[in-house]
């Protein structure tokens, strides 16, 4: 089954704004997030596992899948649905071996070279960017923009037999989400656009409306 | 089988002195380390896995077991023999569930309260301290000294049906290793005493001689 990547909500204790992390995850999902990711680069392992278990429990009634950034150990301990890995994290081959065939595995792809090298048959979705400048993460490279995103999506389409969902990431909000979908993405990944909103449920709903309208135009 | 904890060599890229990390692990094992632990609190996950695989390969001809500090994901990916966890890392119950019955699991215990709460039936050894002041790690608590170590060992003996090997840790070198064994420990865990030595093999051999002589006196 093709993963629904229309709105990938990433929750991060360092970028949760005034919201409680678990409540933020719940409210994003209630507003229409189709995938939730926990991204925690600083906490002790035990805290990460507690966060992951609490988010998993909060999302269960909403049937929204949940992945953990980088940490396969945390995903395994908490029973998450999968992981999202970057190019400096565990190699996808090892992740698939450790998590099994049914786990969701997402991979970050920042340029065409990485798209051409990616083990596309082993992953369920791609997060691609940074599309725009962002405040949520230090960016080593200049934003690739919608045009750069389109080139990566094109490179992935040439390589993958199955349709591989791609979401754009970095600096995406209501003002530019439509351009990301217009570039060929299947969805958007957001941190600040949800965590900085006074009501993340409303913010998620608006982003979903924009994404859904653009996908409808494309006829997918 | 009771784990041989006489000389637990901990190798850490931040405390490797002038040695290459993998070569340091090999030389410690060649000199008589009975357990090697990789402790890396800073590197990206992919680098940690590469380090762990290289150490595992280096130790294989010497038949010295190898554990990874904290990171169950790295241990699984690299096929390490087990993990060493602290009180802020993954709970031991989860580690045992994920790694299976044959894995080596070590636990850090800093005081009698932690000894009384520890799931002793699920672990293979204990690292207890900080016994002395150390330069290898930031210490939150005052050193417990050999007397504090003896109290922890006593608390563990009251709780455990099986003999549970305990090594002292922190600030241990040739000058004080005998006192650690005299306090009741079954071995010593060291970082700097090996990594700062010009020849880690010679340093490991000397530490083993001290530990072995003291254990022989005790008749174990």
Interface residues (C-beta under 8 A of the other chain):
Chain A: X44 X45 X46 X47 X49 X70 X71 X72 X73 X74 X76 X77 X87 X88 X89 X90 X91 X94 X98
Chain B: X44 X45 X46 X47 X49 X70 X71 X72 X73 X74 X76 X77 X87 X88 X89 X90 X91 X94 X98
